[in-house]
Amino acid sequence: MLLFEVRKEKQMNTNIFIAMAVVAGVFAIIMYVMPFLRKKGFDYYNEVKLALMIFGYAFRDDKVKEIANMALSIVADLEKLEANSSEKHNLAVKEISDRLLKQFNIVIDEEALDLLIQLAVSLLPATK
């Protein structure tokens, strides 16, 4: 009979330990993982939207997301080229303006495209 009571107490202690581990895990996610995700581009679409608004352009959210994804994919593709940064930047501006004109029939100023490219470059991983 004494053996049964000891096992029951161990069961309760492990449940308390598991509950404490879950609480610590949730705390760690809130304190460390969420700021990391925000820093790594969680607000990228809002930044692109604000950049376009600064230059006087206002689009629906779905179009802003498509423009942002387009800029990010072009910049990521051009990063693989063996060219200096100013050449890559000029190629990205030309490519984005061409695609915007073809897909959406939109013409955006070069200064606004420069800012979009800078935002997209800030999301790229560090190069060696």
Secondary structure, DSSP 8 states (H G I E B T S, - for coil): -HHHHHHHHHHHHHHHHHHHHHHHHHHHIIIIIHHHHIIIIITHHHHHHHHHHHTT----HHHHHHHHHHHHHHHHHHTTSSS-HHHHHHHHHHHHHHHHHHHH-----HHHHHHHHHHHHHHS----
